[in-house]
């Protein structure tokens, strides 16, 4: 590559290498729809339109690697013209493929097509992971563990309750991904550089053939807009950050041997034969950090650009978003695979949960059911905790702790306090609909399945529309090409 200029060698060539595999096939497809429209509108004579479509069909069928960057063309956009002229057997000067089309709206349209396809795959992963989390939550809705706040034992909960909580986060993220796909799936094609054209084009026809749901309303926004790009990057960062928090909690569960370490997600130690390291959880945390960095890069580039078509807000963010989407796809595949193999090993015993103090809130609540004001009940239990572990509490000690804080406690109040303090399994009977009661968790699972099914229906409908658009474009392109 010594014959390349400095600019070509250090910018155009690496940018081409990063982009061509993504952009070129999509540009060919978008060009088929564009030429069909031009021909139908009478802007290109039928014979020339047919020749272009035959050339584009040849390019689409060619699965050989893209040519190396040699400086004879500037970027993928001009590669398309070069290869299309060769496929049509005409000089580039006789091409009509760029009539009423700019590199600006082509790039914006193709990038939406690519992101649309990538996010459909990510959404598929999110739905699969969410349903896996629900399966595990349902299965282990009665496995009691100690819940933590601020890294300190707090209250009893269950494996099912914790994982149903993560599934709810995934349900919200699934809806957000579906919404982003809808935001992406409008076509900027036809806006040209930004001001449209005097030619009698039919942008809605191009949008229809490429599976877009409609058109961007304003032709300036069509090429200048970047909110949808920011939203992709930030949504990935948000979703992976939430998953990374779960990974950190799962690391603790593995360390405490509450759950078994899934063998398929471990690596051995280089020196310690007894160790199986669940490094995938560490990788998930790192992947979330990388996704945040990609989002920050997109925000920085978009914010550094003018509100118009500019490389900062288009070309320079594309690789970051492709990497981000690929990472999100792999992230959710790993989370879902890990959860699918999750099994209880040695959950904390009754004695361990009680000794941690996690039952003391329930003990205070027990007193309030007998008319003791909450702050007084809290203070009574505080005195008891300072005097000894809940397993050592006696009726006499409870009454002594209550002295001066509230009226004399009834026998039933004392018995309820002690029972709540030493029976963490009582949490399984809790009836609060969003709580850790086993029946409540299983009801939550049912509700969240409905939420996932609703998003899955949206996903299926989008895939169906795209498949039908693909079929229609293939059919009309072949007809116009005279094949």
KETIVO-236987 format. One record per residue (C-alpha): x, z, y. Coordinates in Angstrom, 2 decimals, always signed. Each point is the difference from the previous one (the first is absolute). Last residue first. Layout:
BEGIN
<site <X,Z,Y>>
...
***
This chain:
BEGIN
<site <-35.89,-16.05,-12.00>>
<site <-0.94,-1.67,+3.27>>
<site <+1.86,+2.49,+2.15>>
<site <-3.30,+0.91,+1.63>>
<site <-1.48,+0.78,-3.39>>
<site <+3.05,+1.98,-1.20>>
<site <+0.03,+2.03,+3.20>>
<site <-3.75,+0.59,-0.34>>
<site <+0.29,+1.39,-3.52>>
<site <+3.12,+2.10,+0.49>>
<site <-1.45,+1.44,+3.20>>
<site <-3.27,+0.88,-1.72>>
<site <+1.80,+1.70,-2.89>>
<site <+2.17,+2.03,+2.35>>
<site <-3.05,+0.98,+2.06>>
<site <-1.81,+1.12,-3.15>>
<site <+2.99,+2.10,-1.04>>
<site <+0.26,+1.51,+3.48>>
<site <-3.68,+0.90,+0.05>>
<site <+0.28,+1.57,-3.47>>
<site <+3.05,+2.02,+1.00>>
<site <-1.88,+1.28,+3.03>>
<site <-3.06,+0.91,-2.06>>
<site <+2.14,+1.77,-2.60>>
<site <+1.72,+2.07,+2.68>>
<site <-3.29,+0.96,+1.64>>
<site <-1.41,+0.99,-3.41>>
<site <+3.14,+2.05,-0.66>>
<site <-0.57,+1.77,+3.31>>
<site <-3.49,+1.03,-1.12>>
<site <+1.27,+0.97,-3.46>>
<site <+2.62,+2.27,+1.56>>
<site <-2.67,+1.83,+1.99>>
<site <-2.26,+0.30,-3.06>>
<site <+2.91,+1.42,-1.99>>
<site <+0.50,+2.48,+2.85>>
<site <-3.49,+1.43,-0.47>>
<site <+0.46,+0.36,-3.75>>
<site <+3.36,+1.72,+0.40>>
<site <-1.50,+2.35,+2.56>>
<site <-2.65,+0.91,-2.59>>
<site <+2.76,+0.73,-2.49>>
<site <+1.71,+2.19,+2.56>>
<site <-3.24,+1.89,+0.70>>
<site <-0.66,+0.61,-3.70>>
<site <+3.51,+1.40,-0.44>>
<site <-0.17,+2.13,+3.15>>
<site <+2.89,-0.95,+2.28>>
<site <-2.02,-0.48,+3.19>>
<site <-1.76,-2.91,+1.69>>
<site <-3.45,+0.82,-1.37>>
<site <+0.34,+3.78,+0.28>>
<site <-1.20,+1.26,-3.39>>
<site <+3.03,+2.04,-1.04>>
<site <-0.13,+0.49,-3.76>>
<site <+3.54,-1.26,-0.63>>
<site <+1.27,+2.37,+2.69>>
<site <-0.97,+2.85,-2.31>>
<site <+3.05,-1.00,-2.02>>
<site <+2.09,+2.03,+2.45>>
<site <-1.30,+3.19,-1.60>>
<site <+2.01,+3.03,+1.16>>
<site <-0.89,+0.27,+3.68>>
<site <-3.55,-1.30,-0.34>>
<site <-0.77,+2.59,-2.68>>
<site <+1.52,+2.80,+2.11>>
<site <-2.07,-0.92,+3.05>>
<site <-3.18,-0.44,-2.04>>
<site <+0.42,+3.42,-1.60>>
<site <+0.56,+1.70,+3.35>>
<site <-3.05,-1.67,+1.52>>
<site <-2.14,+0.89,-3.04>>
<site <+1.07,+3.65,+0.16>>
<site <-1.04,+0.10,+3.65>>
<site <+2.60,+0.28,+2.71>>
<site <-0.10,+2.90,+2.45>>
<site <-0.44,-1.36,+3.51>>
<site <+2.84,-1.99,+1.51>>
<site <+3.60,+0.25,+1.21>>
<site <+0.55,+3.76,-0.01>>
<site <+0.34,+0.19,-3.77>>
<site <-0.02,-3.46,-1.52>>
<site <+3.47,+0.38,-1.54>>
<site <-1.06,+3.30,-1.61>>
<site <-3.09,-1.66,-1.46>>
<site <+2.13,-2.77,-1.46>>
<site <+2.48,+2.48,-1.44>>
<site <-2.75,+1.92,-1.79>>
<site <-1.43,-3.18,-1.44>>
<site <+3.44,-0.94,-1.25>>
<site <+2.53,-2.63,+1.04>>
<site <+3.05,-0.48,-2.21>>
<site <-0.71,-3.62,-1.01>>
<site <-0.40,-0.81,+3.71>>
<site <+3.70,+0.73,+0.67>>
<site <+0.82,+3.19,+1.89>>
<site <-0.51,+2.20,+3.08>>
<site <+0.68,-2.74,+2.57>>
<site <-2.52,-2.22,-1.74>>
<site <-2.62,+2.77,+0.04>>
<site <+0.46,+0.58,+3.72>>
<site <-0.42,-3.70,+0.67>>
<site <-3.09,-0.02,-2.20>>
<site <-1.62,+2.64,+2.20>>
<site <+1.14,-1.83,+3.15>>
<site <-1.62,-3.27,-1.11>>
<site <-3.23,+1.83,-0.84>>
<site <+0.02,+1.60,+3.46>>
<site <+0.58,-3.40,+1.61>>
<site <-2.76,-1.52,-2.13>>
<site <-2.66,+2.57,+0.78>>
<site <-1.13,+1.78,-3.19>>
<site <-3.54,-1.02,-0.95>>
<site <+0.35,-0.13,-3.77>>
<site <+0.85,-3.70,-0.08>>
<site <+2.72,+0.87,+2.52>>
<site <+1.70,+2.12,-2.65>>
<site <+0.33,-2.93,-2.38>>
<site <+1.48,-2.11,+2.79>>
<site <+2.87,+2.49,+0.24>>
<site <+0.68,-0.35,-3.73>>
<site <-0.24,-3.80,+0.24>>
<site <+2.64,+0.09,+2.72>>
<site <+2.14,+2.21,-2.25>>
<site <+0.08,-2.39,-2.94>>
<site <+3.21,-1.82,+0.99>>
<site <+2.00,+3.21,+0.12>>
<site <+2.80,-1.47,-2.11>>
<site <-0.51,+2.74,-2.62>>
<site <-3.55,-1.26,-0.62>>
<site <+1.14,-3.57,-0.57>>
<site <+2.81,+1.13,-2.29>>
<site <-2.26,+2.30,-2.00>>
<site <-2.63,-2.67,-0.49>>
<site <+2.68,-2.34,-1.23>>
<site <+1.48,-2.81,+2.04>>
<site <-0.36,-3.39,-1.66>>
<site <+2.44,-0.55,-2.87>>
<site <-0.11,-3.67,-0.96>>
<site <-2.95,-1.77,+1.62>>
<site <+0.10,-3.80,-0.40>>
<site <+0.86,-2.85,+2.39>>
<site <+0.48,-3.38,-1.66>>
<site <-2.57,-1.89,+2.10>>
<site <+1.23,+1.84,+3.08>>
<site <+3.46,-1.53,-0.34>>
<site <-1.33,-3.53,-0.50>>
<site <-2.29,+0.31,+3.01>>
<site <+2.78,+1.32,+2.21>>
<site <+2.42,-2.70,-1.18>>
<site <-2.47,-2.88,+0.48>>
<site <-0.93,+1.50,+3.36>>
<site <+3.60,-0.10,+1.18>>
<site <+0.66,-3.47,-1.40>>
<site <-2.85,-1.54,+2.00>>
<site <+0.94,+2.00,+3.08>>
<site <+3.60,-1.19,-0.26>>
<site <-1.08,-3.63,-0.24>>
<site <-2.25,+0.47,+3.00>>
<site <+2.77,+1.60,+2.05>>
<site <+2.52,-2.66,-0.96>>
<site <-2.42,-2.75,+1.06>>
<site <-0.72,+1.97,+3.16>>
<site <+3.64,+0.37,+0.96>>
<site <+0.67,-3.64,-0.87>>
<site <-2.72,-1.12,+2.40>>
<site <+0.87,+2.20,+2.94>>
<site <+2.73,-2.14,+1.56>>
<site <-1.92,-3.25,-0.36>>
<site <-3.12,+1.20,+1.82>>
<site <+0.11,+2.80,+2.59>>
<site <+3.65,-0.27,+0.94>>
<site <-0.04,-3.79,-0.43>>
<site <-2.45,-0.45,+2.83>>
<site <-3.54,-1.38,+0.33>>
<site <-1.50,+1.76,+2.97>>
<site <-0.41,+3.55,+1.14>>
<site <+3.71,+0.44,+0.59>>
<site <+2.04,+1.65,-2.71>>
<site <+1.77,+3.37,-0.13>>
<site <-3.16,+1.80,-1.14>>
<site <-0.42,-2.43,-2.88>>
<site <+3.62,+0.44,-1.00>>
<site <-0.10,+3.80,+0.21>>
<site <-3.31,+0.29,-1.80>>
<site <+1.21,-2.27,-2.80>>
<site <+3.26,+1.91,-0.33>>
<site <-1.83,+3.33,-0.04>>
<site <-2.28,-1.28,-2.75>>
<site <+3.01,-1.11,-2.03>>
<site <+1.63,+3.41,+0.51>>
<site <-3.18,+1.75,-1.13>>
<site <+0.00,-2.17,-3.12>>
<site <+3.63,+0.96,-0.65>>
<site <-0.92,+3.68,+0.26>>
<site <-2.89,-0.46,-2.41>>
<site <+2.37,-1.71,-2.41>>
<site <+2.34,+2.99,+0.23>>
<site <-2.80,+2.39,-0.97>>
<site <-0.97,-2.28,-2.87>>
<site <+3.64,-0.16,-1.11>>
<site <+0.10,+3.78,-0.26>>
<site <-3.09,-0.07,-2.19>>
<site <+1.55,-2.74,-2.13>>
<site <+2.99,+2.29,-0.51>>
<site <-1.83,+2.05,-2.60>>
<site <+3.34,+1.21,-1.43>>
<site <+0.26,+0.69,-3.71>>
<site <+2.65,+2.64,-0.51>>
<site <+1.24,+1.62,-3.20>>
<site <+3.05,-2.25,-0.35>>
<site <+1.59,+1.00,+3.31>>
<site <+2.75,-2.49,+0.96>>
<site <-1.49,-3.33,+1.09>>
<site <-3.48,+1.49,+0.02>>
<site <-2.81,-1.99,-1.52>>
<site <-2.58,-1.99,+1.92>>
<site <-3.73,+0.61,+0.13>>
<site <-3.23,-1.89,+0.54>>
<site <-0.69,-1.18,-3.54>>
<site <+0.39,+3.54,-1.28>>
<site <-2.85,+1.46,+2.03>>
<site <+1.14,+3.55,+0.86>>
<site <-2.58,+2.41,-1.37>>
<site <-2.13,+1.97,+2.44>>
<site <+0.10,+3.64,+1.13>>
<site <+3.67,-0.03,-0.85>>
<site <+0.92,+1.79,+3.28>>
<site <+2.41,-2.84,+0.80>>
<site <-2.58,-2.59,-1.04>>
<site <-2.71,+1.53,+2.19>>
<site <+2.49,+0.23,+2.86>>
<site <+0.94,-3.68,-0.31>>
<site <-3.73,-0.80,-0.10>>
<site <-0.37,+1.63,+3.41>>
<site <+2.76,-2.19,+1.45>>
<site <-1.59,-3.08,-1.57>>
<site <-3.35,+0.91,+1.56>>
<site <+1.67,+0.07,+3.41>>
<site <+1.56,-3.37,-0.78>>
<site <-3.45,-1.42,-0.73>>
<site <-1.18,+1.01,+3.46>>
<site <+3.08,-1.55,+1.58>>
<site <-0.57,-3.16,-2.04>>
<site <-3.51,-0.42,+1.38>>
<site <+1.03,+0.62,+3.60>>
<site <+3.02,-2.32,-0.13>>
<site <-2.05,-2.74,-1.64>>
<site <-2.70,+0.42,+2.63>>
<site <+2.61,-0.10,+2.77>>
<site <+1.49,-3.28,-1.16>>
<site <-3.30,-1.77,-0.54>>
<site <-1.46,+1.33,+3.26>>
<site <+2.98,-1.20,+1.99>>
<site <-0.48,-3.50,-1.36>>
<site <-3.74,+0.05,+0.77>>
<site <+0.75,+1.15,+3.53>>
<site <+2.35,-2.94,+0.51>>
<site <-1.99,-2.43,+2.11>>
<site <+1.87,-2.66,+1.97>>
<site <-0.85,-3.00,-2.22>>
<site <-3.73,+0.49,-0.54>>
<site <-0.22,+2.28,+3.04>>
<site <+0.56,-3.06,+2.19>>
<site <-2.52,-2.06,-1.99>>
<site <-2.75,+2.60,+0.40>>
<site <-2.65,+0.70,-2.62>>
<site <+2.27,-0.02,-3.06>>
<site <-1.91,-2.19,-2.41>>
<site <-2.12,+0.71,-3.06>>
<site <-0.02,+1.41,-3.52>>
<site <+3.26,-1.74,-0.93>>
<site <+0.09,-1.58,-3.45>>
<site <+2.41,-2.82,+0.83>>
<site <-2.64,-2.76,-0.17>>
<site <-2.39,+1.99,+2.19>>
<site <+2.64,+0.70,+2.64>>
<site <+0.91,-3.69,+0.15>>
<site <-3.68,-0.91,+0.43>>
<site <-0.42,+2.67,+2.70>>
<site <+2.92,-1.54,+1.92>>
<site <-1.86,-3.32,+0.37>>
<site <+2.11,-2.23,+2.27>>
<site <-1.24,-2.27,+2.76>>
<site <+3.29,-0.35,+1.86>>
<site <+0.22,+1.70,+3.39>>
<site <+2.18,+2.71,-1.52>>
<site <+0.26,+3.77,-0.33>>
<site <+1.65,+2.17,+2.64>>
<site <+2.27,+2.24,-2.13>>
<site <+2.63,-2.37,-1.51>>
<site <-2.66,-1.44,-2.31>>
<site <-3.19,+2.10,+0.02>>
<site <-1.26,-2.12,-2.89>>
<site <+1.15,+2.40,-2.68>>
<site <-0.45,+3.62,+1.04>>
<site <-2.14,+0.72,-3.06>>
<site <-1.73,+3.24,-0.83>>
<site <+0.89,+1.92,-3.15>>
<site <+2.39,+2.48,+1.50>>
<site <-2.69,+2.34,+1.32>>
<site <-1.86,-0.22,-3.32>>
<site <+3.22,+0.80,-1.85>>
<site <+0.53,+2.93,+2.35>>
<site <-3.49,+1.30,-0.83>>
<site <+0.65,-0.24,-3.74>>
<site <+3.28,+1.88,+0.50>>
<site <-1.84,+2.71,+1.97>>
<site <-2.63,+0.34,-2.72>>
<site <+2.73,+0.41,-2.60>>
<site <+1.72,+2.57,+2.23>>
<site <-3.16,+2.07,+0.18>>
<site <-0.41,-0.17,-3.77>>
<site <+3.68,+0.87,-0.40>>
<site <-0.48,+3.17,+2.04>>
<site <-2.97,+0.85,-2.20>>
<site <+2.16,-0.56,-3.07>>
<site <+2.56,+2.44,+1.40>>
<site <-2.70,+2.63,+0.26>>
<site <-1.22,-0.80,-3.51>>
<site <+3.59,+0.65,-1.05>>
<site <+0.07,+3.49,+1.49>>
<site <-3.42,+0.97,-1.36>>
<site <+0.82,-1.30,-3.47>>
<site <+3.25,+1.93,-0.18>>
<site <-2.01,+3.08,+0.83>>
<site <-0.23,+2.58,+2.79>>
<site <+0.99,+3.63,+0.37>>
<site <+0.87,+1.14,+3.51>>
<site <+3.08,+0.28,+2.25>>
<site <+3.43,+0.13,-1.63>>
<site <+2.56,-0.90,+2.69>>
<site <+1.44,-3.43,+0.85>>
<site <-1.85,-0.03,+3.35>>
<site <-3.22,-0.07,-2.02>>
<site <+0.03,+0.06,-3.79>>
<site <-2.59,-0.28,-2.74>>
<site <+0.66,+1.90,-3.18>>
<site <-1.19,-1.77,-3.15>>
<site <-3.19,-0.06,-2.07>>
<site <-0.58,-2.83,-2.47>>
<site <-3.80,-0.48,+0.03>>
<site <-0.17,-3.32,+1.86>>
<site <+2.76,-1.34,-2.22>>
<site <-1.70,-3.04,-1.52>>
<site <-2.10,-0.75,+3.09>>
<site <+3.04,+0.13,+2.28>>
<site <+1.97,-2.17,-2.44>>
<site <-2.69,-2.69,-0.01>>
<site <-0.38,+0.28,+3.77>>
<site <+3.73,-0.48,+0.55>>
<site <-0.14,-3.07,-2.25>>
<site <-2.89,-1.37,+2.04>>
<site <+1.99,+0.47,+3.17>>
<site <+3.08,-1.65,-1.47>>
<site <-2.01,-3.04,-1.10>>
<site <-1.69,-0.25,+3.39>>
<site <+3.29,+0.34,+1.86>>
<site <+1.61,-2.63,-2.23>>
<site <-2.79,-2.52,+0.68>>
<site <+0.34,+0.77,+3.69>>
<site <+3.69,-0.86,-0.18>>
<site <-0.85,-3.31,-1.70>>
<site <-2.59,-0.87,+2.64>>
<site <+2.57,+1.08,+2.57>>
<site <+2.48,-2.61,-1.19>>
<site <-2.55,-2.82,+0.05>>
<site <-1.24,+0.83,+3.49>>
<site <+3.55,+0.46,+1.26>>
<site <+0.86,-3.50,-1.15>>
<site <-3.10,-1.63,+1.46>>
<site <+0.42,+1.87,+3.29>>
<site <+3.62,-1.17,+0.17>>
<site <-1.13,-3.56,-0.64>>
<site <-2.46,+0.13,+2.86>>
<site <+2.42,+1.49,+2.52>>
<site <+2.74,-2.43,-1.02>>
<site <-2.33,-2.97,+0.26>>
<site <-1.39,+1.27,+3.32>>
<site <+3.44,+0.21,+1.57>>
<site <+1.68,-2.97,-1.70>>
<site <-2.63,-1.97,+1.80>>
<site <-2.95,-2.05,-1.26>>
<site <-2.15,-2.68,+1.54>>
<site <+2.01,-2.71,-1.80>>
<site <+2.76,+1.69,-2.00>>
<site <-0.79,-1.79,-3.27>>
<site <-0.10,-3.41,+1.67>>
<site <+3.31,-1.29,-1.38>>
<site <+1.38,-3.42,+0.97>>
<site <+3.03,+1.34,+1.90>>
<site <+1.02,+1.93,-3.12>>
<site <+0.94,-3.32,-1.61>>
<site <-2.23,-1.11,-2.87>>
<site <+0.17,+0.28,-3.79>>
<site <-2.85,+2.51,-0.17>>
<site <+2.06,+2.52,-1.99>>
<site <+3.00,-0.55,+2.29>>
<site <-2.10,+0.45,+3.12>>
<site <-1.49,+3.12,-1.55>>
<site <+3.45,+1.41,-0.77>>
<site <+1.20,-0.38,+3.59>>
<site <-3.25,+1.16,+1.58>>
<site <-0.10,+3.07,-2.22>>
<site <+3.65,+0.75,+0.72>>
<site <-0.94,-0.08,+3.67>>
<site <-2.33,+2.97,-0.38>>
<site <+2.39,+1.70,-2.41>>
<site <+2.67,+0.14,+2.70>>
<site <+2.29,-2.04,+2.21>>
<site <+0.67,-3.13,-2.05>>
<site <+3.22,-1.85,-0.81>>
<site <+1.94,+3.26,+0.29>>
<site <+0.78,+0.22,-3.70>>
<site <-2.41,+2.72,-1.15>>
<site <-0.14,-0.19,-3.76>>
<site <-2.84,-1.99,-1.49>>
<site <-3.03,+1.90,-1.27>>
<site <+0.04,+0.64,-3.71>>
<site <-1.94,-2.41,-2.25>>
<site <-3.69,+0.69,-0.48>>
<site <-1.22,-3.41,+1.19>>
<site <-3.77,-0.18,-0.49>>
<site <-0.70,+1.04,+3.58>>
<site <+2.48,-2.53,+1.36>>
<site <-1.59,-2.82,-1.98>>
<site <-3.46,+1.07,+1.16>>
<site <+1.30,-0.04,+3.57>>
<site <+1.19,-3.57,-0.43>>
<site <-3.35,-1.09,-1.42>>
<site <-1.70,+1.77,+2.89>>
<site <+2.17,-1.78,+2.54>>
<site <-0.69,-3.40,-1.55>>
<site <-3.74,+0.66,-0.06>>
<site <+0.03,+1.00,+3.66>>
<site <+1.92,-3.15,+0.88>>
<site <-2.55,-2.17,-1.83>>
<site <-2.98,+1.85,+1.42>>
<site <+1.19,-0.40,+3.58>>
<site <+0.86,+3.35,+1.61>>
<site <-2.21,+1.46,+2.74>>
<site <-3.10,-1.18,-1.86>>
<site <-1.33,+3.55,-0.24>>
<site <+0.04,-0.15,-3.81>>
<site <+3.61,-1.17,+0.11>>
<site <+1.13,+2.76,+2.33>>
<site <-1.88,+2.56,-2.08>>
<site <+1.54,-1.14,-3.28>>
<site <+3.39,-0.04,+1.74>>
<site <-0.40,+3.62,+1.10>>
<site <-1.17,+1.22,-3.41>>
<site <+3.00,-1.62,-1.70>>
<site <+2.29,+1.34,+2.71>>
<site <-1.10,+3.59,-0.71>>
<site <+0.99,-0.48,-3.63>>
<site <+3.40,-1.46,+0.87>>
<site <+0.59,+2.79,+2.51>>
<site <-0.89,+2.58,-2.67>>
<site <+2.51,-1.49,-2.43>>
<site <+2.72,-0.02,+2.72>>
<site <-0.58,+3.41,+1.53>>
<site <+0.86,+2.45,-2.74>>
<site <+2.99,-1.61,-1.66>>
<site <+1.18,-1.35,+3.37>>
<site <+0.06,+3.29,+1.85>>
<site <+3.06,+2.03,-0.96>>
<site <+2.27,-2.99,-0.55>>
<site <-1.23,-1.63,+3.22>>
<site <+0.72,+3.17,+1.95>>
<site <+3.46,+0.18,-1.56>>
<site <+0.71,-3.65,+0.96>>
<site <-1.50,+0.07,+3.51>>
<site <+1.73,+3.21,+1.07>>
<site <+3.67,+0.40,-0.84>>
<site <+0.92,-3.46,-1.25>>
<site <-2.29,-2.00,+2.26>>
<site <+0.91,+1.95,+3.11>>
<site <+3.72,-0.22,-0.78>>
<site <-0.26,-3.72,-0.62>>
<site <-0.05,-1.33,-3.51>>
<site <+2.89,-2.10,-1.33>>
<site <+1.54,+3.01,-1.75>>
<site <-3.02,+0.29,-2.29>>
***
